[in-house]
Amino acid sequence: MKFIALVSAFISFSLWANPRVGDRSVLEGRAEGMKVRIEASITRYDARQDKLLIVTKSSFGGAIQDLEEWVEADSVMTPEQGAMIVSECASLGGKQVVVPLRRGRFPACQITTPVGDFIGMGEILEQEANSLVWMGAFPINGMAKMTGPGMSLELIEFRWGK
């Protein structure tokens, strides 16, 4: 259950700005030998506070966890910022690649993350060894795929806005 809470937190937070209501991402994979599914959507915007409501539904080995969280609007990925990550990939310590997903092939930045770190996000994902992450112009957090010891996640569905 700790894994699902950590990944849900990762889905809810990112490092970039100006997303839209209706942005959605669905990740599926395996962790600790169990099936994982994480659906995240931006459902509301509070202009007064410049915050977004991100609703995340996670399933880990059949156990379901729902999370609703208001986050700063500038903490969620946009298509422009995802494209910038891909174009600046080498300066981020990554390698520019084309990542194959169910919906097609997309430009991405493949990054190896150190133990206990996830692109400046502290100890969001606690791994025993380095993980590979493919980042780019993908809703909510910019992640297309992640693999690490005993786990893998892949973006199977996404949408920008309504």
LINGI-V107483 format. One record per backbone hydrogen bond with DSSP energy under -1.0 kcal/mol. CO is the residue of the C=O (numbers start at 1). NH is the residue of the N-H. E is the energy in kcal/mol with one decimal. If there is no record, write none. Layout:
# LINGI-V107483
co = [CO & CO]
nh = [NH & NH]
e = [E & E]
This chain:
# LINGI-V107483
co = [1 & 2 & 3 & 4 & 5 & 6 & 7 & 8 & 9 & 20 & 23 & 24 & 25 & 26 & 26 & 27 & 28 & 29 & 30 & 31 & 34 & 35 & 36 & 37 & 38 & 39 & 40 & 41 & 42 & 44 & 46 & 46 & 50 & 51 & 52 & 53 & 54 & 55 & 56 & 57 & 58 & 59 & 60 & 63 & 65 & 67 & 69 & 71 & 72 & 73 & 75 & 78 & 79 & 80 & 81 & 82 & 83 & 84 & 86 & 89 & 89 & 90 & 95 & 97 & 99 & 101 & 104 & 106 & 108 & 109 & 110 & 111 & 113 & 114 & 131 & 132 & 133 & 134 & 134 & 135 & 136 & 138 & 139 & 140 & 142 & 144 & 145 & 146 & 147 & 148 & 150 & 151 & 152 & 153 & 154 & 157 & 159]
nh = [5 & 6 & 7 & 8 & 9 & 10 & 11 & 12 & 13 & 23 & 42 & 159 & 40 & 156 & 157 & 38 & 154 & 36 & 152 & 34 & 31 & 61 & 29 & 59 & 27 & 57 & 25 & 55 & 22 & 53 & 50 & 51 & 73 & 46 & 71 & 43 & 69 & 41 & 67 & 39 & 65 & 37 & 63 & 60 & 58 & 56 & 54 & 52 & 75 & 76 & 14 & 82 & 83 & 84 & 85 & 86 & 87 & 88 & 89 & 92 & 94 & 93 & 110 & 108 & 106 & 104 & 101 & 99 & 97 & 135 & 95 & 133 & 131 & 117 & 113 & 147 & 111 & 144 & 145 & 109 & 138 & 142 & 141 & 77 & 136 & 155 & 134 & 153 & 132 & 151 & 32 & 148 & 30 & 146 & 28 & 26 & 24]
e = [-1.9 & -2.4 & -2.8 & -2.4 & -2.0 & -1.9 & -2.5 & -1.9 & -1.2 & -2.0 & -2.4 & -2.2 & -2.9 & -2.9 & -1.3 & -2.8 & -2.4 & -3.0 & -2.7 & -2.5 & -2.5 & -3.2 & -2.2 & -2.9 & -2.8 & -2.8 & -2.6 & -2.8 & -2.8 & -2.4 & -1.5 & -1.8 & -2.6 & -3.2 & -2.8 & -2.7 & -2.2 & -2.1 & -2.6 & -2.8 & -2.8 & -2.2 & -1.7 & -2.5 & -3.0 & -3.2 & -2.8 & -2.8 & -2.0 & -1.1 & -1.1 & -2.2 & -2.2 & -1.9 & -2.1 & -1.8 & -2.5 & -2.3 & -1.2 & -1.1 & -2.4 & -1.5 & -2.9 & -2.7 & -2.1 & -1.5 & -3.4 & -3.2 & -2.7 & -2.6 & -2.1 & -2.8 & -1.2 & -1.9 & -2.9 & -2.5 & -3.3 & -3.4 & -1.1 & -3.2 & -2.0 & -1.1 & -2.1 & -1.9 & -2.4 & -3.1 & -2.6 & -2.9 & -2.8 & -2.0 & -1.7 & -2.5 & -1.8 & -2.6 & -2.5 & -2.4 & -2.6]
